[in-house]
Amino acid sequence: MTKSDLPFMPKFFDRYINLVEDHTQLIDGLKDNISVFEEVKSQLELKADYQYQEGKWTVKQLLQHCIDTERVMSFRALVFAREGNVELPGMDENLYADNADVSSKSIENLLTEFKTVRESSIFLFESLTESQLLQVGTCFGKEMTPLAIGLVVIGHPRHHLNTLKEYYF
């Protein structure tokens, strides 16, 4: 399934979905995107604890945010696919970042964790039927489908890769 199969574009999350090419098949996009940060790995290592402005995340916090977000989004997709019309709470990304201790994590460790979480997401989305991918649920007060969530999972790290290139490197 691709973006054209979305019954509607979820507000707010469209910023991530729009970073996914129209022709990209969901599973192929998840697989192709597993190494999204590899092209800048050496820069990530050089800037691991750097924050470009007071109050902004460090590079390691940004990577942990991508990992945490994918876990939460995959959970949402599972709930919507299995339960249908359910409302789930939002995620306070800053609270998550404040409570994630990345001080002892290396960039290598974070990239390995990202890939492992992605592999789990791929198994989840491969297990869902077309009907399940189109079940509607609500999160952040926004209606979404597991298909939209899968596309967010692809686009969200791309968004942060763009942020890294623009502000950190």
C-alpha positions as CSV (number, residue, x, y, z in Angstrom):
1,M,0.0,0.0,0.0
2,T,1.1,3.6,-0.7
3,K,0.1,7.1,0.2
4,S,-2.6,7.0,-2.5
5,D,-4.3,4.3,-0.5
6,L,-4.8,6.6,2.5
7,P,-8.5,7.3,3.0
8,F,-7.5,10.8,4.4
9,M,-4.4,12.7,5.3
10,P,-4.1,13.1,9.1
11,K,-3.5,16.6,10.2
12,F,-0.1,17.4,11.9
13,F,1.3,14.0,10.8
14,D,1.1,15.0,7.1
15,R,4.5,16.8,7.5
16,Y,6.1,13.4,7.9
17,I,4.0,11.5,5.4
18,N,4.7,14.1,2.7
19,L,8.4,13.2,3.0
20,V,7.6,9.8,1.6
21,E,7.5,9.5,-2.2
22,D,4.0,8.8,-3.6
23,H,5.0,5.5,-5.2
24,T,6.7,4.0,-2.1
25,Q,5.2,0.8,-1.0
26,L,4.9,0.8,2.8
27,I,7.0,-2.3,3.5
28,D,9.7,-1.4,1.0
29,G,9.9,2.1,2.4
30,L,10.3,0.8,6.0
31,K,13.1,-1.6,4.8
32,D,14.8,1.1,2.7
33,N,14.7,3.6,5.5
34,I,16.3,1.3,8.1
35,S,19.7,2.9,7.5
36,V,18.5,6.5,7.2
37,F,21.2,7.8,9.5
38,E,24.1,5.8,8.1
39,E,25.1,8.4,5.6
40,V,25.9,10.9,8.4
41,K,27.2,8.4,10.9
42,S,30.7,10.0,11.2
43,Q,29.1,13.4,11.7
44,L,26.8,12.0,14.3
45,E,29.8,10.6,16.2
46,L,31.6,13.9,16.0
47,K,28.6,15.9,17.3
48,A,27.1,13.3,19.6
49,D,26.6,15.6,22.6
50,Y,26.2,18.8,20.6
51,Q,23.1,21.0,20.8
52,Y,22.9,23.8,18.3
53,Q,21.0,26.0,20.8
54,E,20.2,26.1,24.5
55,G,17.2,24.0,25.2
56,K,17.5,22.0,22.0
57,W,18.2,18.3,22.0
58,T,21.7,16.8,21.6
59,V,22.3,14.6,18.6
60,K,22.0,11.5,20.9
61,Q,18.7,12.8,22.3
62,L,17.4,13.4,18.8
63,L,18.3,9.8,17.9
64,Q,16.6,8.5,21.1
65,H,13.6,10.6,20.2
66,C,13.4,8.8,16.8
67,I,13.6,5.4,18.5
68,D,11.0,6.3,21.2
69,T,8.6,7.8,18.6
70,E,8.8,4.7,16.4
71,R,8.0,2.5,19.4
72,V,5.0,4.6,20.3
73,M,3.8,4.8,16.7
74,S,4.1,1.1,16.2
75,F,2.1,0.5,19.4
76,R,-0.6,2.8,18.0
77,A,-0.7,1.0,14.7
78,L,-1.1,-2.3,16.5
79,V,-3.9,-1.0,18.7
80,F,-5.8,0.5,15.8
81,A,-5.3,-2.6,13.7
82,R,-6.5,-4.9,16.4
83,E,-9.1,-2.8,18.2
84,G,-10.4,-0.4,15.6
85,N,-11.8,2.9,16.7
86,V,-9.8,3.6,19.8
87,E,-8.6,6.9,21.2
88,L,-5.0,6.9,22.5
89,P,-3.2,9.6,24.5
90,G,-0.6,11.8,22.9
91,M,3.2,11.6,23.6
92,D,5.1,14.5,25.2
93,E,8.3,14.3,23.2
94,N,10.1,16.7,25.5
95,L,9.1,14.8,28.6
96,Y,10.4,11.6,27.0
97,A,13.7,13.3,26.0
98,D,14.1,14.7,29.5
99,N,13.6,11.2,31.0
100,A,15.8,9.3,28.6
101,D,19.4,9.1,29.8
102,V,21.5,8.9,26.7
103,S,24.7,9.9,28.5
104,S,26.2,6.4,28.5
105,K,24.9,5.5,25.0
106,S,27.2,5.7,22.0
107,I,26.0,6.7,18.5
108,E,26.8,3.1,17.4
109,N,24.5,1.8,20.2
110,L,21.7,4.2,19.3
111,L,21.9,3.3,15.6
112,T,21.8,-0.4,16.4
113,E,18.8,0.2,18.6
114,F,17.1,2.2,15.9
115,K,17.6,-0.6,13.4
116,T,16.4,-3.2,15.9
117,V,13.2,-1.2,16.6
118,R,12.7,-0.8,12.8
119,E,13.0,-4.5,12.2
120,S,10.3,-5.1,14.8
121,S,8.1,-2.4,13.1
122,I,8.6,-4.2,9.7
123,F,7.4,-7.5,11.2
124,L,4.4,-5.7,12.6
125,F,3.4,-3.9,9.4
126,E,4.0,-7.1,7.3
127,S,1.5,-8.9,9.6
128,L,-1.3,-6.4,9.0
129,T,-3.9,-7.0,6.3
130,E,-5.0,-4.2,4.0
131,S,-8.2,-4.0,6.0
132,Q,-6.3,-3.6,9.3
133,L,-4.0,-1.0,7.7
134,L,-7.1,1.1,7.0
135,Q,-8.7,0.9,10.5
136,V,-9.3,4.3,12.0
137,G,-8.2,5.3,15.5
138,T,-7.4,8.6,17.2
139,C,-4.2,9.8,18.8
140,F,-3.3,13.4,19.7
141,G,-6.9,14.1,18.9
142,K,-6.2,13.3,15.3
143,E,-7.7,10.4,13.3
144,M,-5.2,8.1,11.8
145,T,-4.9,4.7,10.2
146,P,-2.1,2.1,10.7
147,L,-1.1,2.8,7.0
148,A,-0.7,6.5,7.9
149,I,1.3,5.6,10.9
150,G,3.6,3.4,8.9
151,L,4.2,6.3,6.5
152,V,5.0,8.5,9.5
153,V,7.5,5.9,10.7
154,I,9.2,6.3,7.3
155,G,9.0,10.1,7.2
156,H,9.8,11.0,10.8
157,P,13.4,10.0,10.7
158,R,13.8,11.7,7.4
159,H,12.5,14.9,9.0
160,H,15.1,14.6,11.7
161,L,17.9,13.8,9.2
162,N,17.0,17.1,7.5
163,T,17.1,18.8,10.9
164,L,20.5,17.3,11.6
165,K,21.9,18.5,8.3
166,E,20.4,22.0,8.7
167,Y,21.3,22.8,12.3
168,Y,23.9,20.3,13.6
169,F,26.4,19.7,10.8
